[in-house]
Amino acid sequence: MTTVDNQDAATGPGAAAVQQRLVAFLGERTGGDWAVDQDLFASGAFSSLFSLELLQYVEQEFQVTVEGDDLTLDNFRTVPAITALVQRLRGEGAAGA
């Protein structure tokens, strides 16, 4: 599985753990390895149904609610983007938020 480091815009005490869990979910779900900065939707590997599964996973796994203006493709395009969203919704002060 792809390793995760803290070099992304989404940094902080929980960023690496969030990224590792996301990469593990993607690997389990697809049976492949995913680069942390890979565009999940440009890859063509995911359908609109997977978008809903990913949203549900993020909400349940990280105990956040994604709604309104946060329901954009850009917030789910890469692992760092999802990590930044999770940290912001948790009030963890991700970089750039």
GUTIMI-847722 format. One record per residue: residue number from 0; residue in three letters; x, z, y of N, C-alpha, C in turn. Coordinates in steps of 0.1 Angstrom, whole numbers, plus 5000, padded with zeros to 4 digits. Layout:
<recs>
{NUM,"ALA",{X,Z,Y},{X,Z,Y},{X,Z,Y}}
...
</recs>
This chain:
<recs>
{0,"MET",{5008,5000,4988},{5000,5000,5000},{5009,5000,5012}}
{1,"THR",{5004,4995,5023},{5011,4994,5035},{5014,5008,5041}}
{2,"THR",{5026,5010,5046},{5028,5023,5052},{5024,5022,5067}}
{3,"VAL",{5022,5034,5073},{5017,5035,5086},{5027,5043,5094}}
{4,"ASP",{5029,5039,5106},{5038,5048,5115},{5030,5050,5128}}
{5,"ASN",{5037,5057,5137},{5030,5061,5150},{5035,5053,5161}}
{6,"GLN",{5038,5040,5160},{5043,5031,5170},{5031,5025,5178}}
{7,"ASP",{5019,5027,5174},{5008,5020,5180},{5003,5027,5193}}
{8,"ALA",{4994,5020,5200},{4988,5025,5212},{4980,5038,5209}}
{9,"ALA",{4975,5039,5197},{4967,5051,5193},{4977,5061,5187}}
{10,"THR",{4982,5070,5195},{4991,5080,5190},{4986,5094,5193}}
{11,"GLY",{4991,5103,5186},{4986,5117,5187},{4987,5124,5174}}
{12,"PRO",{4984,5136,5173},{4985,5144,5161},{4978,5138,5149}}
{13,"GLY",{4966,5132,5152},{4958,5128,5141},{4958,5113,5138}}
{14,"ALA",{4966,5105,5147},{4965,5091,5146},{4971,5086,5133}}
{15,"ALA",{4982,5091,5128},{4988,5086,5116},{4979,5089,5104}}
{16,"ALA",{4972,5100,5104},{4963,5103,5093},{4951,5094,5093}}
{17,"VAL",{4946,5091,5105},{4934,5082,5106},{4938,5068,5101}}
{18,"GLN",{4950,5064,5105},{4955,5050,5101},{4957,5050,5086}}
{19,"GLN",{4963,5060,5080},{4965,5060,5066},{4952,5059,5058}}
{20,"ARG",{4942,5067,5063},{4929,5067,5056},{4922,5053,5057}}
{21,"LEU",{4923,5047,5069},{4917,5034,5071},{4924,5023,5062}}
{22,"VAL",{4937,5023,5062},{4945,5014,5054},{4941,5016,5039}}
{23,"ALA",{4940,5028,5035},{4936,5031,5021},{4922,5026,5018}}
{24,"PHE",{4913,5028,5027},{4899,5023,5025},{4899,5008,5024}}
{25,"LEU",{4907,5001,5033},{4907,4986,5033},{4913,4981,5019}}
{26,"GLY",{4924,4988,5015},{4930,4984,5002},{4921,4986,4990}}
{27,"GLU",{4914,4998,4990},{4905,5000,4979},{4893,4990,4979}}
{28,"ARG",{4888,4987,4991},{4877,4979,4992},{4880,4964,4989}}
{29,"THR",{4892,4960,4992},{4895,4946,4990},{4905,4943,4979}}
{30,"GLY",{4911,4954,4974},{4921,4952,4963},{4934,4946,4968}}
{31,"GLY",{4937,4946,4981},{4949,4940,4987},{4956,4950,4996}}
{32,"ASP",{4967,4946,5001},{4974,4953,5011},{4971,4948,5025}}
{33,"TRP",{4970,4956,5035},{4967,4952,5049},{4977,4957,5058}}
{34,"ALA",{4983,4949,5067},{4992,4953,5077},{4984,4960,5088}}
{35,"VAL",{4989,4971,5093},{4982,4979,5103},{4977,4971,5115}}
{36,"ASP",{4985,4961,5119},{4980,4954,5131},{4974,4941,5128}}
{37,"GLN",{4970,4938,5115},{4964,4926,5111},{4949,4926,5117}}
{38,"ASP",{4945,4914,5122},{4931,4912,5126},{4923,4911,5114}}
{39,"LEU",{4914,4921,5112},{4906,4922,5100},{4896,4911,5099}}
{40,"PHE",{4891,4906,5110},{4880,4896,5109},{4886,4882,5110}}
{41,"ALA",{4897,4880,5117},{4903,4867,5117},{4908,4863,5104}}
{42,"SER",{4911,4872,5095},{4916,4870,5082},{4906,4862,5073}}
{43,"GLY",{4893,4863,5076},{4883,4856,5069},{4879,4864,5056}}
{44,"ALA",{4885,4875,5054},{4883,4883,5042},{4870,4891,5042}}
{45,"PHE",{4865,4893,5054},{4854,4902,5056},{4842,4895,5061}}
{46,"SER",{4830,4899,5057},{4817,4893,5061},{4811,4903,5071}}
{47,"SER",{4799,4898,5076},{4792,4907,5085},{4787,4920,5077}}
{48,"LEU",{4784,4918,5064},{4780,4930,5057},{4792,4940,5056}}
{49,"PHE",{4804,4935,5055},{4816,4944,5055},{4817,4952,5068}}
{50,"SER",{4813,4945,5079},{4813,4952,5092},{4805,4964,5092}}
{51,"LEU",{4793,4963,5086},{4784,4975,5085},{4790,4985,5076}}
{52,"GLU",{4796,4981,5065},{4803,4991,5056},{4814,4998,5063}}
{53,"LEU",{4822,4991,5071},{4833,4997,5078},{4828,5006,5089}}
{54,"LEU",{4817,5003,5096},{4811,5012,5106},{4806,5025,5099}}
{55,"GLN",{4800,5023,5088},{4795,5035,5080},{4806,5044,5076}}
{56,"TYR",{4817,5037,5071},{4828,5045,5066},{4834,5053,5078}}
{57,"VAL",{4837,5046,5089},{4843,5053,5100},{4834,5065,5105}}
{58,"GLU",{4821,5063,5106},{4813,5074,5110},{4813,5085,5101}}
{59,"GLN",{4812,5083,5088},{4811,5093,5078},{4825,5100,5076}}
{60,"GLU",{4835,5092,5075},{4849,5097,5072},{4854,5106,5083}}
{61,"PHE",{4852,5101,5095},{4858,5108,5107},{4848,5116,5115}}
{62,"GLN",{4836,5117,5110},{4825,5125,5117},{4823,5122,5132}}
{63,"VAL",{4821,5109,5134},{4819,5104,5148},{4806,5095,5147}}
{64,"THR",{4800,5093,5159},{4789,5084,5160},{4793,5072,5169}}
{65,"VAL",{4792,5060,5164},{4796,5048,5172},{4783,5042,5176}}
{66,"GLU",{4781,5041,5189},{4768,5035,5194},{4771,5029,5208}}
{67,"GLY",{4761,5021,5212},{4761,5015,5226},{4773,5006,5228}}
{68,"ASP",{4780,5009,5239},{4791,5000,5243},{4803,5001,5233}}
{69,"ASP",{4803,5011,5224},{4814,5012,5214},{4812,5002,5203}}
{70,"LEU",{4800,4997,5201},{4797,4988,5190},{4802,4973,5193}}
{71,"THR",{4815,4972,5195},{4820,4959,5197},{4830,4955,5186}}
{72,"LEU",{4832,4942,5184},{4841,4937,5174},{4856,4942,5178}}
{73,"ASP",{4859,4942,5190},{4872,4946,5194},{4876,4960,5190}}
{74,"ASN",{4866,4969,5190},{4869,4983,5185},{4872,4984,5170}}
{75,"PHE",{4869,4973,5163},{4870,4973,5148},{4880,4962,5143}}
{76,"ARG",{4886,4955,5152},{4894,4943,5149},{4907,4947,5141}}
{77,"THR",{4913,4958,5145},{4926,4962,5138},{4925,4977,5135}}
{78,"VAL",{4934,4982,5127},{4935,4996,5124},{4938,5004,5136}}
{79,"PRO",{4948,5000,5145},{4950,5008,5157},{4938,5008,5166}}
{80,"ALA",{4930,4998,5167},{4918,4998,5175},{4908,5008,5170}}
{81,"ILE",{4906,5008,5157},{4897,5017,5151},{4902,5032,5153}}
{82,"THR",{4915,5034,5152},{4921,5047,5154},{4919,5052,5168}}
{83,"ALA",{4921,5043,5178},{4919,5047,5192},{4904,5050,5194}}
{84,"LEU",{4895,5043,5188},{4881,5046,5190},{4878,5059,5184}}
{85,"VAL",{4882,5062,5172},{4880,5075,5165},{4885,5086,5174}}
{86,"GLN",{4898,5085,5179},{4903,5096,5187},{4896,5098,5200}}
{87,"ARG",{4892,5087,5206},{4884,5088,5218},{4871,5095,5216}}
{88,"LEU",{4864,5091,5205},{4851,5097,5202},{4852,5112,5198}}
{89,"ARG",{4864,5115,5192},{4866,5129,5189},{4871,5137,5201}}
{90,"GLY",{4874,5131,5212},{4879,5137,5223},{4894,5141,5222}}
{91,"GLU",{4901,5134,5214},{4915,5137,5211},{4925,5131,5221}}
{92,"GLY",{4920,5123,5231},{4928,5118,5242},{4939,5108,5237}}
{93,"ALA",{4934,5098,5230},{4943,5087,5226},{4949,5081,5238}}
{94,"ALA",{4961,5076,5236},{4969,5069,5247},{4960,5058,5253}}
{95,"GLY",{4960,5057,5266},{4952,5046,5273},{4938,5049,5274}}
{96,"ALA",{4933,5061,5269},{4919,5064,5270},{4916,5072,5282}}
</recs>
